[in-house]
Amino acid sequence: MWICFLPSPALRDPMAMERANLLNMAKLSIKGLIESALSFGRTLDSDYPPLQQFFVVMEHCLKHGLRVKKSFLGYNKSLWGPLEMVEKLCPEAGEIAASVRDLPGLKTPLGRARAWLRLALMQKRLADYLRLLITRKDLLRYWKDTQNGQIAAILDQKNYVEELNRQLNSSVHGLQGRVDNLEKSNSKLIEELAIAKNNIIKLQEENHQLRNENTIILMKAQQQLEVTQVDVDVELDTYKKSRQGLDEMYNEARKQLREECQLRQDVENELVVQVSMKQEMDLAMKLLEKDIHEKQDTLIGLRHQLDEVKAINVEMYSKMQTSDDGMKQKNDMITRLEEKTNQITATMKQLEQRLQEVDRDRWTAEDGTRKFKQDFVNKADSLQKQIAQREKQRLQLETDLKIEKEWQQTLQNNLERERDIVAQLSAEAQQINGLKKEFHRLQDENSQLTGICDEQEQALEELGCKLSESKLKIEDIKEANKALQGGQIWLKDKDANICKLCEKEFSISRRKHHCRNCGEIFCNACSDNELPLPASPKPVRVCDTCHALLLQRCSSNAT
């Protein structure tokens, strides 16, 4: 360290006392920086409070016993002169010095020295550079002793005490924050424990109610199942019996219907045969009428021939009178013609007989057809009557079958209704099983919550032990702080009823606040300032008076 090369004068020497204080302060700062860096485990930022505190302590250590340089304007006490000479001893430090000189915002030697320290620390060569500077004491001889060394020693001791006080106040403030956080977490855990106990009681009551409802529902479901089972069995038996009788009736009706259909088919076949016979008879009548017409035509032709023969005979007779020679021939011809006429008359008689026979056959055929038509009409009427009777029987059977189907449909509907009831009961049973599972799950959650409550109670006990230890440490720190502050008193809340500055009385809306510098109690309006103190690297609450005093002191130190 920078302080190691300093001589050790008598303990009553102010320089020795200041040196010892700075050494202790540097040890505390370095220890706090290392512990905080290890606890956070991350890269330190430039605005990290322990790091800023380390640079402040290092600056005080470097300023201790520093000799001033005489210039035209007077005496200049600056760190930049010795630190600038490090580049002559170590070429690697030339980069840092060049970077510091090139920074446009740095105009004072103190600012350049602070920038040089930070860059050397970032380069991880700060200890090496200071060790080289300490070993070359011959380069530091031209610096003269300061005339106000005693005053500077007193100011440095005061700054050291302020730094120590700031550290103690920051530790006290941190411990108080931890205590508050622990108390809040303890109250939250107690509330959560009470809520969990209330939830457990409610769940137990709901579980008991669900068990009772479950037993009641199971009993009702069992009774309904028994009753519906008996009803279903009875209805099933009746349905089986009625179904058997209806099946027999249906089979008989079906047989009768088949017989009627067969009979109707036979009648229709016979009717088809009769119709075909009638058609054949009509065709035969048409053929007979055609034959008769043909014979009548032949008879007319024969009559015409007979008339011609008679005319020829008349001419022959007239010629016989005129011609005797041809009488014989004419007689012969007459005999022949008579023979022919006899043959023709015989054929005509035969044809007349045949015509009479044909007329008789026609009359007999017409009588047969008339009788056949009458029989056919009678048979058709009887068949129509039989068909009407069969149709009535068929309609009756269809109505019976429809009634049977309706009865079967009603039985099926009743069966579906019973099935729905059974499904509903099974769904209720499943719901009951689900409630059982939910109850077991709630029991598991209850056991887990009880385990969590036990663990939280153990954690609360451990936190209580740690809280008592931290309170004891806080008391020890307060006592040490009082000893270091030289009798500074931290005023208790009950000892102050009015603000020290504005002298207004405290109430619910106007609360009490301690000044972290003087320890007095003020209202919020008179203590709404925040400044970093030697005992606290973070800004803390100070009163208006201490705020003005500290600002004046900082401005005087900077100049």
C-alpha positions as a printed Julia matrix, in Angstrom:
559×3 Matrix{Float64}:
    0.0     0.0      0.0
    0.91    3.67    -0.34
    1.12    4.06     3.42
    3.68    1.31     4.02
    6.7     3.47     3.27
    5.73    6.17     5.78
    7.81    6.32     9.0
    6.23    5.45    12.32
    6.67    8.4     14.7
    5.38    8.6     18.26
    1.75    7.81    18.85
    1.04   11.33    19.97
    2.3    12.73    16.71
   -0.71   14.01    14.67
    0.76   12.66    11.47
    1.15    9.19    13.01
   -2.42    9.27    14.32
   -3.72   10.37    10.93
   -1.65    7.68     9.25
   -3.03    4.97    11.54
   -6.59    6.19    10.99
   -6.13    6.2      7.22
   -4.64    2.71     7.36
   -7.65    1.37     9.3
  -10.0     3.19     7.0
   -8.29    1.74     3.91
   -8.48   -1.79     5.39
  -12.21   -1.39     6.08
  -12.85    0.0      2.61
  -10.93   -2.75     0.82
  -12.57   -5.47     2.94
  -16.05   -4.09     2.29
  -15.36   -3.79    -1.45
  -14.1    -7.39    -1.71
  -16.98   -8.83     0.34
  -19.66   -6.96    -1.58
  -18.08   -7.87    -4.94
  -17.94  -11.56    -3.94
  -21.54  -11.53    -2.63
  -22.95   -9.92    -5.8
  -20.65  -11.84    -8.15
  -20.82   -9.34   -10.99
  -18.76   -6.64   -12.72
  -18.55   -3.49   -10.59
  -19.96   -0.26   -12.05
  -18.3     3.12   -11.66
  -21.18    4.35    -9.47
  -20.96    1.36    -7.13
  -20.85    2.89    -3.58
  -18.09    0.65    -2.08
  -15.92    1.36    -5.15
  -16.46    5.12    -4.82
  -15.64    4.87    -1.12
  -12.41    3.0     -2.01
  -11.32    5.8     -4.37
  -12.1     8.44    -1.73
  -10.0     6.59     0.87
   -7.21    6.08    -1.67
   -7.21    9.8     -2.47
   -6.93   10.67     1.24
   -4.11    8.17     1.64
   -2.2     9.65    -1.31
   -2.71   13.19    -0.02
   -1.33   12.26     3.41
    2.1    13.87     3.88
    2.16   15.18     0.33
    4.56   18.06    -0.21
    3.47   21.11    -2.12
    5.07   22.35    -5.3
    5.99   25.99    -5.47
    4.96   27.87    -8.6
    4.5    31.46    -9.72
    0.95   31.49    -8.44
    1.79   30.03    -5.03
    1.8    26.55    -3.54
    0.03   23.74    -5.39
   -0.86   20.57    -3.49
   -1.83   18.0     -6.19
   -1.55   14.22    -6.75
   -1.11   14.5    -10.5
    2.59   15.44   -10.25
    3.78   12.24    -8.51
    1.39   10.03   -10.51
    2.56   11.57   -13.79
    6.13   10.49   -13.01
    5.09    6.81   -12.99
    5.3     6.68   -16.79
    9.04    7.39   -16.5
    9.45    4.31   -14.24
    7.07    1.97   -16.16
    6.48    2.41   -19.92
    3.12    0.61   -19.63
    1.77    3.55   -17.62
    2.37    5.86   -20.59
   -0.92    4.78   -22.14
   -2.86    5.74   -19.0
   -1.15    9.13   -18.75
   -1.71    9.85   -22.46
   -5.39    8.87   -22.14
   -5.81   11.15   -19.12
   -4.16   14.08   -20.95
   -6.37   13.54   -23.99
   -9.63   13.61   -22.01
  -11.29   16.94   -22.86
  -13.37   17.32   -19.7
  -10.44   17.12   -17.25
   -8.88   20.51   -16.58
   -7.7    20.29   -12.95
   -4.79   18.16   -11.73
   -7.02   16.57    -9.08
   -9.47   15.39   -11.74
   -6.63   13.95   -13.82
   -5.26   12.14   -10.76
   -8.7    10.6    -10.05
   -9.05    9.5    -13.69
   -5.5     8.03   -13.57
   -6.39    5.98   -10.47
   -9.53    4.57   -12.1
   -7.72    3.67   -15.32
   -4.89    2.01   -13.4
   -7.43   -0.02   -11.42
   -9.18   -1.03   -14.66
   -5.75   -2.1    -15.99
   -5.24   -4.13   -12.76
   -1.77   -2.53   -12.29
   -2.55    0.05    -9.6
   -0.58   -1.8     -6.88
    2.43   -2.26    -9.2
    2.5     1.43   -10.17
    2.28    2.6     -6.54
    4.99    0.17    -5.5
    7.33    1.55    -8.19
    6.57    5.11    -7.08
    7.23    4.27    -3.4
   10.61    2.65    -4.15
   11.88    5.83    -5.97
   11.94    8.38    -3.17
   14.57   10.46    -4.93
   12.02   11.69    -7.47
    9.84   13.17    -4.71
   12.54   15.36    -3.02
   11.75   18.64    -4.7
    8.35   18.78    -3.05
    8.36   21.04     0.09
    6.59   20.52     3.34
    3.31   22.2      3.81
    3.0    24.99     6.34
   -0.5    24.02     7.33
    0.29   20.36     7.96
   -1.17   20.39    11.42
   -4.44   21.85    10.17
   -4.53   19.35     7.28
   -3.92   16.5      9.74
   -6.85   17.66    11.84
   -9.06   17.93     8.74
   -7.96   14.5      7.57
   -8.72   13.02    10.98
  -12.12   14.69    10.86
  -12.72   13.33     7.36
  -11.68    9.9      8.52
  -14.12   10.06    11.45
  -16.85   11.24     9.1
  -16.11    8.38     6.73
  -16.21    5.9      9.59
  -19.43    7.47    10.86
  -20.91    7.24     7.34
  -19.99    3.58     7.14
  -21.52    2.86    10.52
  -24.67    4.79     9.67
  -24.97    2.95     6.35
  -24.57   -0.41     8.1
  -27.14    0.62    10.72
  -29.5     1.81     8.01
  -29.03   -1.45     6.1
  -29.65   -3.51     9.24
  -32.74   -1.45    10.05
  -34.01   -2.03     6.51
  -33.39   -5.74     6.91
  -35.19   -5.73    10.24
  -38.14   -3.91     8.68
  -38.2    -6.34     5.79
  -38.05   -9.27     8.18
  -40.87   -7.84    10.26
  -42.96   -7.26     7.15
  -42.26  -10.75     5.84
  -43.02  -12.14     9.31
  -46.37  -10.32     9.41
  -47.16  -11.48     5.87
  -46.28  -15.05     6.74
  -48.45  -14.86     9.87
  -51.36  -13.51     7.8
  -50.85  -16.18     5.16
  -50.69  -18.81     7.9
  -53.96  -17.54     9.38
  -55.56  -17.49     5.92
  -54.27  -21.0      5.26
  -55.67  -22.21     8.59
  -59.04  -20.62     7.81
  -58.98  -22.22     4.37
  -58.15  -25.58     5.93
  -61.05  -25.23     8.38
  -63.41  -24.26     5.54
  -62.18  -27.15     3.43
  -62.66  -29.55     6.31
  -66.23  -28.29     6.8
  -66.91  -28.54     3.07
  -65.38  -32.0      3.11
  -67.69  -33.05     5.94
  -70.71  -31.62     4.12
  -69.66  -33.32     0.9
  -69.3   -36.62     2.73
  -72.8   -36.3      4.2
  -74.23  -35.32     0.8
  -72.33  -38.17    -0.77
  -73.81  -40.72     1.61
  -77.33  -39.29     1.1
  -76.93  -39.3     -2.68
  -75.59  -42.87    -2.61
  -78.56  -44.05    -0.52
  -81.07  -42.3     -2.78
  -79.36  -43.62    -5.87
  -79.34  -47.14    -4.48
  -83.06  -46.95    -3.66
  -83.89  -45.51    -7.07
  -81.79  -48.19    -8.73
  -83.6   -50.94    -6.84
  -87.06  -49.51    -7.63
  -86.24  -48.94   -11.28
  -84.72  -52.42   -11.53
  -87.91  -54.01   -10.19
  -90.05  -51.9    -12.54
  -87.84  -52.73   -15.48
  -88.0   -56.46   -14.69
  -91.82  -56.38   -14.43
  -92.22  -54.38   -17.61
  -89.76  -56.65   -19.37
  -91.76  -59.75   -18.38
  -95.02  -58.16   -19.52
  -93.38  -57.03   -22.72
  -92.05  -60.52   -23.37
  -95.48  -62.09   -22.78
  -97.31  -59.52   -24.91
  -94.64  -59.81   -27.55
  -95.06  -63.59   -27.67
  -98.87  -63.33   -28.08
  -98.51  -60.62   -30.66
  -95.95  -62.7    -32.54
  -98.4   -65.61   -32.69
 -101.23  -63.33   -33.88
  -98.91  -61.78   -36.39
  -97.83  -65.19   -37.72
 -101.47  -66.31   -38.09
 -102.41  -63.07   -39.84
  -99.4   -63.45   -42.03
 -100.45  -67.01   -43.0
 -103.99  -65.84   -43.77
 -102.64  -62.99   -45.8
 -100.45  -65.39   -47.75
 -103.42  -67.69   -48.4
 -105.57  -64.75   -49.52
 -102.8   -63.53   -51.77
 -102.47  -67.04   -53.27
 -106.24  -67.27   -53.8
 -106.29  -63.85   -55.37
 -103.43  -64.88   -57.62
 -105.35  -68.03   -58.69
 -108.47  -65.98   -59.42
 -106.45  -63.52   -61.41
 -104.87  -66.4    -63.36
 -108.29  -67.9    -64.06
 -109.55  -64.47   -65.12
 -106.62  -64.18   -67.48
 -107.44  -67.64   -68.92
 -111.14  -66.69   -69.37
 -110.12  -63.44   -71.05
 -107.83  -65.36   -73.4
 -110.65  -67.85   -74.17
 -113.01  -64.96   -74.9
 -110.46  -63.46   -77.22
 -110.11  -66.83   -79.01
 -113.9   -67.12   -79.31
 -114.13  -63.6    -80.7
 -111.44  -64.5    -83.2
 -113.34  -67.71   -84.15
 -116.57  -65.71   -84.58
 -114.75  -63.26   -86.81
 -113.37  -66.15   -88.89
 -116.9   -67.7    -89.17
 -118.39  -64.41   -90.21
 -115.67  -64.06   -92.84
 -116.34  -67.6    -94.14
 -120.09  -66.87   -94.27
 -119.44  -63.67   -96.19
 -117.25  -65.59   -98.64
 -119.93  -68.28   -99.1
 -122.58  -65.66   -99.62
 -120.38  -64.09  -102.31
 -120.01  -67.48  -104.03
 -123.79  -67.97  -103.87
 -124.33  -64.58  -105.46
 -121.86  -65.51  -108.19
 -123.63  -68.83  -108.8
 -126.98  -67.07  -109.0
 -125.52  -64.69  -111.55
 -124.26  -67.69  -113.52
 -127.71  -69.29  -113.24
 -129.3   -66.13  -114.56
 -126.87  -66.15  -117.45
 -127.66  -69.8   -118.16
 -131.35  -69.05  -118.16
 -130.74  -66.19  -120.59
 -128.72  -68.53  -122.76
 -131.56  -71.12  -122.63
 -134.03  -68.48  -123.75
 -131.75  -67.58  -126.63
 -131.29  -71.23  -127.47
 -134.97  -71.82  -127.49
 -135.41  -68.92  -129.87
 -132.64  -70.22  -132.03
 -134.18  -73.76  -131.95
 -137.2   -72.35  -133.49
 -135.12  -70.61  -136.15
 -132.73  -73.37  -136.76
 -133.71  -77.05  -136.86
 -130.22  -78.18  -137.61
 -128.95  -76.91  -134.55
 -131.8   -78.27  -132.54
 -130.1   -81.44  -131.61
 -126.99  -79.66  -130.66
 -129.05  -77.3   -128.69
 -130.9   -80.19  -127.06
 -127.61  -81.78  -126.25
 -126.42  -78.51  -124.91
 -129.66  -78.14  -122.98
 -129.28  -81.58  -121.5
 -125.78  -80.76  -120.56
 -126.9   -77.44  -119.25
 -129.68  -79.1   -117.3
 -127.17  -81.45  -115.85
 -125.08  -78.5   -114.93
 -128.1   -76.73  -113.49
 -128.98  -79.84  -111.54
 -125.45  -79.98  -110.24
 -125.63  -76.26  -109.47
 -128.98  -76.65  -107.68
 -127.55  -79.59  -105.73
 -124.53  -77.53  -104.78
 -126.84  -74.65  -103.91
 -128.88  -76.9   -101.66
 -125.71  -78.15  -100.06
 -124.56  -74.57   -99.59
 -127.94  -73.61   -98.13
 -127.69  -76.56   -95.74
 -124.18  -75.54   -94.81
 -125.33  -71.96   -94.32
 -128.13  -73.17   -92.08
 -125.62  -75.25   -90.12
 -123.32  -72.27   -89.86
 -126.23  -70.14   -88.62
 -127.06  -72.79   -86.06
 -123.42  -72.96   -85.0
 -123.32  -69.18   -84.76
 -126.45  -69.15   -82.63
 -125.05  -71.87   -80.4
 -121.74  -70.0    -80.16
 -123.52  -66.78   -79.28
 -125.5   -68.61   -76.6
 -122.26  -70.08   -75.23
 -120.57  -66.74   -75.19
 -123.64  -65.21   -73.53
 -123.67  -67.94   -70.89
 -119.87  -67.61   -70.49
 -120.23  -63.87   -70.03
 -122.93  -64.38   -67.44
 -120.84  -66.98   -65.57
 -117.78  -64.73   -65.83
 -119.72  -61.75   -64.42
 -121.05  -63.9    -61.57
 -117.59  -65.27   -60.8
 -116.08  -61.75   -60.99
 -118.71  -60.44   -58.55
 -118.03  -63.3    -56.13
 -114.28  -62.69   -56.47
 -114.8   -58.97   -55.86
 -116.77  -59.77   -52.73
 -114.06  -62.17   -51.56
 -111.39  -59.55   -52.33
 -113.35  -56.91   -50.38
 -113.63  -59.3    -47.42
 -109.9   -60.05   -47.64
 -109.19  -56.33   -47.86
 -111.24  -55.74   -44.7
 -109.35  -58.52   -42.96
 -106.08  -57.04   -44.2
 -107.05  -53.58   -42.89
 -107.99  -55.13   -39.56
 -104.65  -56.91   -39.41
 -102.84  -53.69   -40.34
 -104.64  -51.8    -37.55
 -103.73  -54.61   -35.11
 -100.15  -54.49   -36.37
 -100.11  -50.69   -35.99
 -101.42  -50.99   -32.41
  -98.76  -53.6    -31.76
  -96.07  -51.27   -33.16
  -97.38  -48.37   -31.04
  -97.32  -50.58   -27.95
  -93.81  -51.7    -28.86
  -92.8   -48.03   -29.37
  -94.19  -47.06   -25.97
  -92.31  -49.95   -24.4
  -89.13  -48.85   -26.17
  -89.68  -45.26   -24.99
  -90.16  -46.49   -21.43
  -87.04  -48.58   -21.78
  -85.09  -45.56   -23.14
  -86.43  -43.45   -20.27
  -85.27  -46.06   -17.79
  -81.91  -46.18   -19.53
  -81.65  -42.4    -19.27
  -82.44  -42.63   -15.55
  -79.77  -45.32   -15.18
  -77.27  -43.16   -17.14
  -78.15  -40.16   -14.96
  -77.61  -42.24   -11.85
  -74.3   -43.49   -13.24
  -73.31  -39.86   -14.0
  -74.22  -38.94   -10.42
  -72.12  -41.86    -9.24
  -69.23  -40.57   -11.4
  -69.74  -37.11    -9.9
  -69.59  -38.7     -6.47
  -66.35  -40.42    -7.48
  -65.05  -37.08    -8.74
  -66.01  -35.49    -5.42
  -64.13  -38.28    -3.67
  -61.07  -37.58    -5.82
  -61.42  -33.85    -5.14
  -61.67  -34.62    -1.43
  -58.49  -36.71    -1.58
  -56.79  -33.93    -3.54
  -57.89  -31.39    -0.95
  -56.55  -33.68     1.77
  -53.21  -33.82    -0.1
  -53.21  -30.03    -0.47
  -54.07  -29.75     3.23
  -51.14  -31.95     4.12
  -48.9   -29.92     1.79
  -50.13  -26.66     3.31
  -49.54  -27.99     6.82
  -46.01  -28.98     5.74
  -45.46  -25.54     4.22
  -46.83  -23.92     7.41
  -44.45  -26.0      9.5
  -41.53  -25.02     7.24
  -42.58  -21.37     7.4
  -42.85  -21.53    11.16
  -39.34  -22.99    11.3
  -38.15  -20.26     8.93
  -39.85  -17.65    11.12
  -38.15  -19.07    14.18
  -34.8   -18.93    12.37
  -35.55  -15.39    11.2
  -36.49  -14.45    14.76
  -33.16  -15.78    15.97
  -31.33  -13.89    13.24
  -33.42  -10.8     13.99
  -32.47  -10.92    17.66
  -28.82  -11.35    16.68
  -29.07   -8.44    14.22
  -30.72   -6.29    16.89
  -27.86   -7.07    19.25
  -25.38   -6.16    16.51
  -27.3    -2.92    15.85
  -27.09   -2.03    19.52
  -23.35   -2.73    19.48
  -22.93   -0.62    16.36
  -24.97    2.21    17.86
  -22.81    2.16    20.94
  -19.66    2.19    18.79
  -21.14    5.02    16.69
  -21.86    7.06    19.8
  -18.32    6.46    21.0
  -16.88    7.51    17.63
  -19.1    10.57    17.33
  -17.68   11.86    20.57
  -20.85   11.97    22.56
  -23.33   12.64    19.69
  -26.79   11.61    20.93
  -29.44    9.95    18.75
  -32.59   11.58    20.1
  -35.42    9.2     20.92
  -38.89    9.65    19.44
  -40.61   10.05    22.79
  -38.24   12.89    23.8
  -39.35   15.2     20.96
  -42.86   16.63    20.53
  -42.05   19.59    18.23
  -39.74   20.15    15.26
  -36.4    21.65    16.25
  -36.39   24.17    13.35
  -39.98   25.23    12.71
  -41.17   24.28    16.26
  -44.41   22.81    14.93
  -46.05   20.07    16.92
  -45.93   16.52    15.56
  -49.18   14.74    14.67
  -50.45   11.93    12.45
  -50.02   14.03     9.31
  -46.74   15.67    10.48
  -44.45   12.74    11.3
  -41.05   12.61    13.0
  -37.8    12.19    11.04
  -34.2    11.87    12.33
  -31.33   13.77    10.8
  -28.61   11.21    10.06
  -25.88   13.79    10.72
  -26.84   15.46    14.03
  -29.35   12.9     15.36
  -32.09   15.47    16.11
  -35.79   15.03    15.22
  -37.39   17.25    12.54
  -40.55   17.32    10.44
  -40.59   16.27     6.77
  -40.45   19.88     5.49
  -37.32   20.67     7.54
  -35.51   17.39     6.7
  -36.34   16.63     3.04
  -32.67   16.87     1.97
  -30.42   13.91     1.13
  -26.62   13.83     1.1
  -23.97   11.09     1.33
  -22.32   11.09     4.77
  -18.98    9.58     5.84
  -20.87    6.72     7.49
  -23.15    6.08     4.5
  -22.08    6.05     0.84
  -25.72    6.36    -0.23
  -27.62    9.67     0.15
  -29.51    9.8      3.49
  -31.92   12.27     5.13
  -30.36   15.4      6.73
  -31.9    18.55     8.16
  -31.65   21.97     6.5
  -28.93   23.18     8.88
  -26.69   20.13     8.37
  -27.37   20.27     4.65
  -26.07   23.85     4.37
  -23.1    23.05     6.63
  -22.11   19.95     4.65
  -22.43   21.76     1.33
  -20.19   24.56     2.62
  -17.66   22.03     3.89
  -17.62   20.15     0.55
  -17.1    23.39    -1.38
  -14.22   24.38     0.89
  -12.61   20.93     0.5
  -12.93   21.1     -3.29
  -11.22   24.51    -3.45
